[in-house]
Structure formats: C-alpha cells, structure tokens
Amino acid sequence: MGEFVRIETGAAEGVATLRLDHPKVNALNAQVVAELHEAADELAGRTDIRAVVIWGGPKVFAAGADINEFSGMDAAGGRDLSQRINDALQALEQLPQITICAINGYALGGGCELAMAAEFRLVGESAVLGQPEILLGLIPGGGGTQRLSRLVGITKAKELIYSGRNVRADEAVAIGLASAVHPDDQLYDEAVKLAARYAAGPAAITLAKKAILDGYFLSLDEALEVEVEAFATCFDTDDAHTGVASFLENGPGKAEFTGS
C-alpha cells in the first residue's frame, strides 16, 4: 500500500475505495502518480472487487500537480512527466471494474484529468473543476485536451482550456462533465451506493465496458465486430444463464447475479 494512495474495502460488497490522502490538497506529485499507477495495477488483478470509488476525502479531491516540480523543467522533462501521468490514468481508465469519482472541493488540472479517467463523476455542491494550466503558460498534459473534448464537446472544451476558468458543480452537470450533484456530506455515500449497484450486476457489465472502450476509436464496422465478440462471450458466463432463466420464470429484473 502506498504512502499517499491506498485501496480500502468494506464500504459495500464488491466495492473498493481508491483513496488519495496527500495533505494538504492531494497534489499529484511524482510519488502520488506512481502510487496511482501501482494501485491501478493491483486493482486490475482483484476479482473480488467489481467497482471502485475514487475519492480524495471530504475537503478536496485533488487540486492539481505539484507546481514545485515544474521549476526549471525543459521539454524532455515535460515529456517524461506527461507520459508518466498518462500511463497512470490510462491504467485507471482501462480497469475491468466500474469506476466512479466522488469529487469534494477542488478537482483542478491533474485532479480534473484524474476524474475524467473515471467512468462517472459525482460532485459535491462545493465542487470546483477545471483545467487552469493555461494560466501557467502551459496546456493540460494528463489527457485534459482529449478527454474533456470527448465529454463536453470540442467548443466547450476549447473555451474552458483557453480561459482556464473554474467550473462549479451545477455547470459541471449541465455540460456533461459530471453525472450528478449531491450535498457534500452525502457525496461519498452516494458514490458507494452507485458503485454497489454496479458491483451487484452481471459479468456482462465488464464485457460492456470493454466493448465500449475497445470500439470507441474504431470505424463503425470494426467496432461492431468488437460488440459481436463481447456479446458472444456473455453466453459463456453463469450470469447470462441465470438472467435468461430468471426472465423466463419470473419476468424481468428479478435475477440475482454472482459476477461470474
């Protein structure tokens, strides 16, 4: 377990919390980035965990990179930094588990990029998101120029990145950057509830996630081939047999799945 990033279990069956705890503002320095990558690698091999809540605690999610590390950095250093961040966030993005970010307080710069690597973002009422790198004479380097465009559309992404302005909770939901807003003190519990719902679902959820990610950047013809294979694989799962039998006997929505 890392010094600043840890995997916690017990909040709900099949759910883990990926907890950032790097006082005071969960800055994503080199050690935190490395520990995030290590945690992602561990989670990828955990068959007992089917959903993950990424949380920075009740005060702040992650206020961004450690700017002290930028001092004196040249292009080679910037390239290395960007690659390490992107490697860690891609490892999180490609986890077989369903991933949900619970964002209290600030999620800026690298913190916002971390949040965007998750599948769902729930925000507290006081949440503030943004990509303020332009105010340092920089651009996002952890996937912000790419994931933000895909989430909110290219025009809105340009406006946010060019200005570096902050986005508060209600706007984040309105533009599609976040899924829902909750009272700050209820946010983590709501994220766990959502994670538990997915964790109790069939093995097909993992296959659906893989099909969506694998097909997203392919042509439609190629992506449909990905879906065909994933659909076929579902029939090798116990959950598919359970779900079909339950539907025929009891109608829809009554099946209890094991994730296998």
N, C-alpha and C positions, 0 to 999 in steps of 0.2 A: 504494500500500500504506500502511495506517495505521501510526501510531507504536506502538499497543498491540494491534492486531488485524491479523493477516496471513493470507493464503492461501498454504499451502505445498503443493507437489505432489512426486511422486516416491516416496512410500511404497509405492504399488501402482498398477497401471494403472487409470486412470479414477477414482482416489480423490484427494481433496484434504483437507488438514487445515486447519480454521479455528482458528488458534492465538491464544489470549489470552495476552498477555505484558505485564501491567501490575503491576510489582512494588509491594508485596510480596505482596499477596493477590488480585490481579486484581479489585480493586474496580471496580464498574460505575459509574464517574462519567459525566458528560455526554459527554466525549470518547470513552470506550470504547463507550457506547451508540451514538453517531453512527457510529463506525467499524464496529461490528457491522452497522448498517443498510447502510452503504456496501458492506461485504463481501458481504452477502446479495444486494444488487442486482447486484454483479459476478458472483456465482456463478449467479444466475438466468439469465444470458446465456451461460454457459460450457457448450457442448455437449460439450466434451472431458472434463468431469467428471460422473460419474454417481452418486457417493456422497461424502458429506462426514463427516469425523470432527471433532467439536468438542471441543477439548482445552485445558486450562489449564496443562498441564505436569505434571511428576511429583510436585509437592508440594501444590498447591492448584488446584481448578477455578475457583471464584470465590466469595469469602467474603461477597459481598453488595454493596449500594450503598455509595457513599461518603457516610457519615453527615454529614460536614462540610457537604455541600451542603444538608442539611435545616435547618440552623440559620437561624432567622428566617423560614422558608418559610411562606407563607399558603396558603389554599385554591386560589387561582389558580395559584400556583407548583406546588403539588402536582398539580393537574390537568394542567398542562403536562408535568411530569416523567413522570407515569403514561402520558400519551399518547405521549410520545417512546419510552419503554421498550416499550410495547405495539406501537407501529408497527414497531420494530426486530425484536421477537420474532415478530410475525406474518409479517414478510418472511422470516425464517428458517423458520418453520413451513410456509410455503407454497412453499418451494423445490421445483423439479421433481426434484432429487436426493434420494436416500435419506439421512437424517441420523441420525448416531449420536453420542451424547455419551459421552466417556470421562472418568469422574469420579474423580480422585485427590484425597484430602483433602476440604476443605470445599466444599460447594455450598449456600450459605445465602442466604435472602432472594432477591434478584435473581439470584443464581447458581443457585439451585434453579429459579427461574422460567425462566431461560435453558435449563437442562437439560430442563425439561418441554416446551419448544417443539420439541425434537428428537423423532424417532420412537422411538428406542431409547436407553436409558440403561444403560451398563455401568459398574459401580462397582468400585473397588479395595477391598481388605479394610479399609483405614483410612478409607474414605469416610464423610463425615458430611453428611447432607442435612437441610433444614428450612426452615420459614418463621417466623423469630423476630420478625417485625415487631411483634407484639402487646406484646413486652417494651419497645418504644419508645413504646407508646401509639398504634400505627398498625396498619394491615392491609396485606397484600400489595397492591402496586399494579402489578405487571407480569404479571398473569394468574394469580397464585397461587390466588386464591379460586375460579377457574373450572377451570383445567387440573388442579389437584390433586384436585378433586372428581370429575372425569371419569376420572382414573387410578386412584384408590384407593377411590372411593365417598364419598358425602356425609358419612356419620357419621365415618369415619376422618379425612377432611379437616377437619371441624369440630374434632375432638379435637386434631389437630396445629396448626391455626391458632390456636385458642383458647388453647392452652397454650404455643405457641412452642417446644416441645421438639425436640431433635435426633433424627434417625433414622439409625441406623448401617446398614452395608451389608447384613447378613443380613435385618434387618427391612424395609429398602427393597425387597428382592427378594420377601419374603414378602407384602407388601401390594400389590405391583404397581407400585411407584414406580420400580423398576429391573428390568432384564431378567435380569441375571446378575452374579455377583461373581467377580473374578479377583485373584490376587496383584498387589499394587501395581506391581511391576516388570514385569509381563506385560500390564497392562491396555491400554496404548496399542496394543501389537502385536495383541492380541486384537480390539480395535476395528477396526484396519486390516484384519485378516483378514475380519471380518464385512462391512465396507464393500466389500472387493474381491469378495466373493461376490455382493453385490447389483449391483455395478458390471458384473459379467460377465453379468448376467441380460438378458432381452429388453427391448425398448422397452415391453412391456406392464407392467413394474413401475411406470414413471412414470404410465401410464394408470390402474393400480390405485390408486396413491396419490391421484391427482386425484379419482377416483371416490369414494374413501372420504372425503376432506376435503370435497368439494363436497356429498356427500349426507348428511353426519353430522347436520346440524341441520334437515334437511327431513323432511317426512312420509314414510312408507314408500313410498307411491305415487310421490311426486316423486323420491325417492332411487333407486327402481328405474328411472325414466326416465334418470337420470344414468348408471346402470350400463349400460343398453341402448346408449346412445350411445358410452360408452367401449369396450364390448365390440365394437361395430361398427367403431370406429376401429382396433382391433387388426388387423383384416384388411387395413388399408392399410399395414401395416408389413412390411418384409422378414423380420423375425424370426418373425412368425407363419407365413409360408410356409415358412421354414426349419424351424421347430419341427414343423409338421404333416408335412412331407415326411420329416423325420428319424424321427418316431414311426412312420410307415408303413413305412419301410425298415429301421429298426434297433431299434425299441421305444422306451420312454420314457427320458428322462434323458440322451440322447446328443447332443442338439443343441448346437451352438456358435453363440452369438448375437453380433451386432455392435452392438446397441443402436439399430438403425435400422429 
